[in-house]
Amino acid sequence: MDEQVDKLIEYLKYEKNYSEYTVNNYLIDLNQFIQFCNKNNIKKYNDIDYQFIRKYLNFLYEKKYSSKTMCRHISSLRKLFKFLEKNGIITDNPMILVSNPKMPKKLPKYLNYTDIELLLNTPNKEEVLGLRNALILELLYSTGIRVSELSNIKINDINFNEREIKILGKGSKERIVLFGKQCKDLLNNYINNSRSKLSINNNEYLLLNKNGNKLSVRGIQMIVEKTLKESSIKYNISPHTLRHTFATHLLDAGADLMSVKELLGHDSLSTTSIYTHISNEKLRQVYLNSHPRAKK
């Protein structure tokens, strides 16, 4: 059974071009499922039916997993059994009858204009790594790209004249993101005064670590976390918060939802529409605080 999981992981990594983070999550989830199968003397995938899947999901529920984590485990299992069915390993797919738990509606966090400026200006641009760190924050906010997408940007992906970057997103889908003059100036500054000192072996990637190698996703996450601690911002954020901030600020400034969807690289408009709830809530607060008939 492990062999089929390995084949699925190879397929997701090399044919579907899933990010390293996503692939690792699938591997962790599916290894946990295989361990559960072994403990229950299940040796073949054809021995797994809907009732056994329910037994496994109950096992996960007892671990007090959140709805989001449960959805991820179910997604991993769907991916596995669809792969097995496609390759003729199983005849019946037990995941067809499994539905996701209801997800609680949770608005994404974002930074206000004051805090985003504070965060962007925290790194010391006079230092080699400080200049690189400033560019990381600027790119995340100016383009709204994911951390995995940022890590994989190559120098040749950047069109400086048009201020565009070619991004390879989820499922090997390419899109173009835009950046402004401030980001362009910072890019040029980094390439000429920071990257040139970090690059050792003509590395093709834009962002490099202190050893001259490609900066990893975890490396970027740690830089954002470190910069947050150095700033005076009092609440926790993640690199993804800058993506949320990018979308929210665009909509607040009058951008249409379809344009934001394309810039974010979302497959569905419903995914992007979560940001309209933020704007709607902001309007609600303005109304309640301003209209004489709304005040207490």
N, C-alpha and C positions, 0 to 999 in steps of 0.2 A: 504493500500500500504506500509505503514511503516513496517508492520509485515513481509513482504517478504524481505525487505532490512535487517531487523534484522536476518532473517534466513540465508541470503546470508553471512552476516558478521560472523555469527557463523560457517558457513561452511568453509569460508576462513581461519578463525582463528584456528579451531580445527581439521578440516579434511585435509585442504591443507597446514596447518602450515605456513601461510604467516606471515611476520614480523609484529610487532605492528605498525610500521611506515606505511607500505603499507596498512594494514587494516584500519587505521585511515584516510588515504587519500581517500580510497574507500567510507568510511562512510560520510566524508565531502562532497564529490562530489555528492553522491546519495541523501543526505539530501537536497542539493541545488536543485537537479532535482525534488524531491517530492514537495518542496515548489513551484516550478514553475508550476507543475501539479495542485496543489491546487488553485493557483491564476487563472488558466485557466479552473477551474471546471472539471478537469479530475479526476475521482474517481476510475476508474478501468484500469488495464494494457491493457486489450483488446481494450480500447478506444484510445490507443496510436498508431498512424501510422507513416509512414516515414515522412510525411509532418509536423507532430507535432515535431518530432525529429529535423528536419531542423529548425523549428521555435525556438526551444530551443538552438540549436547550434549558430544561428544568435544572440540570446540574449547574449550568452557567448562571441561571437566575438565583440559585441558592448561594452563589458567590457574591450576590448583591451588586452585580454589574449594572452600570447605568444603561439607559435605553440606547444611547449613542454607541456604547461598546457592544451591546447585544446586536445592534444593526450591523456593525462591522463584522462580527462573527458570522452572522447569517449571510452577509454578502460574500464572505470568504468561502462558505460552504456552497453557496449558489455557483460561484465561479468554478469550484472544484467539480461539482457534479455535472455542470454543463459541459465542462471539458471532458469528463469521463464519458458522457453520453455521445458527444461529438466524435470521440475516438473509438466508440464501440466497446468500451469496457463495461458499461452497464446498459440494461435494456429499459429500465424504469428510473425516472429521476424523482427521488423522494422529496426534493426541495420545492417541487411545483406547488404543493399545498401549504407551504410555510409563508407566513406574512410577517412583515416587520412590526415590532412594537411601536406604539404611538410615541412620537418624539415631542417632548415639551417645547413649546414655542419660546425661543430664547433669542433676543436681539443681539447681534454681534457688537462687541466693544469697538469703540473708535475714539480717536483723540480729537479734542477741539483744536482750533487754529493756534491758540497760544501754546498749548502743550506740544503740538507737532513741531513748531518752530523751536521750542526749547530743546526737544530731543535732537533735531537735526543739527543744532549748533553746539551740542555737547562735545563731540570728538575734537581733539586738538589737530587742526589741519596742518600745523607746522611740523608734525611728526609723520614719518612714513606710514606707520600702521594707522595713525589717527586719520590721515587723509583717506586711506582705503575704507576705514570704518564709516566715515562721513558719506562716502559714495554709496556704500551699502544701504544706509538709511535713506538717502536721497532717491536711489533707484526703486526701492521698495515702495516709497510714498509716491514718487512721480509717475510710475508706470503701473502700479497695482499688481505686479507679477508675484507669483508664488516663490518661496525660498528655493525650492528645487529648480525652478526655472532660472532664477538669478544665479545659482551655482553653476549652471551649465552654459551661461552666455560665453561665447567666444568673441575675440576681437573682430573677426570677420563678419559677425552677425550684426555689427553696429554700422549704420549709415549716418555718419556725422553731418553730412550736408542736409539730409532730409530730417534729421533728428528722429530716426526710427531704429528699432531693434527687432530683429527676427527672433521670435521665441518658439521653441519646441515644447508644446504643452502636453497635457494628459492625452494618452492614446495617440501619440505621435502627430498631433494636430498642430500645424504651424499657424501663427498669427503675428501681426505686426503691432507693436506697442510704440507709443510716442513719448518723447521727453522734451522738456523746455530748455530755455537758454541757461538757466542756473545749473541744471543737471549737465548740460553740454560743457559748460566751463569747468565744472568739477571733474567730469570725465577726462577732459584734456589735461587738467592739473594732475590727476591721479596717474594717468598713463605716462606723462613726462617726468614727474617728480617722485612717484612712489612705486608704481609697477616696474619701472625701469631698474629700480634698485632691488626689487624682490625677484624678478625674473632671472633664472639661471640657465635653463635649457630651452629657451625659445618656446615656453609653454603657450599654447593657443588660447587658453581660457583667460577671461578678463580678470577675475578676482583670484589672487594668489595668497597663500599663507606665508609665514615668515621664512619657510624653507623653499619657497619658489614653486610649490605644488598647487594644484587646484584647490581652492577653498571649499570645504565640504558643507553640506546642509547643516550639520551639527555645529560646525565652526561659525557659520553665519548666525545661528540661533544664539550661541554663546556670546557673540559680539553684541547683539541687540540686548541681551540680558545684562551684560556688563555696562553698556552705555546707559541703560535705564537706571541702574543703581547709581551711576555717576551724576545723573541729572537730578533735579528736585521734584520729579514726578512721583507722586505718592502711591499710585496704584499699579498693579501688575499688568503688563502687556506682553504679547508675543510678536514675532515677526509678522504673523498673519493679521495682527491688529492694524498694521500699516496698510495692508490690502483693503481691510474694511474702511479705514480712514479715507483712502483714495476714492473708493466708490461713493461713500457718504458725502464727501466734499464736492464731488462732481455733480451729484444730484441736487445738493443744496444750492449749487451755483446755476442750476437750470439745465443740466445735461439730460438728454432723454434716456430712458431705460434701455432701449435697444443698443444705443452706442456704448453705454457702460457695459452691457452684456458682452459685446464684441471685444472690448478692451480687456475685460477680465478673462475672456476665454471660456465662458460658461456655455454648456450645451443647451441649457433650457432657460427661457426667460423667467420661469418660476423661481429658479435659484437666485437670480439677480433681484427679484422683487422683494426679497427680505429687507433690502436697503430702503425701500420706499416706506416700510413700517417705521424705520428710524426717523425719516423726514416727517412722516405723519404724526409721530409722537412729539416731535419738536414743535410742529404746528399746533398741536393740542395744548402744549404747555404755554406757547405764546398767547393763544386764545384765552386760556384760563387765567393767565396773569395780566392780560391787557383789557379784555372786554368788560365794561362795567356790569353787564348782566351775568357774567361768568364768575366774577369775584365773590368770595364768601362774605 
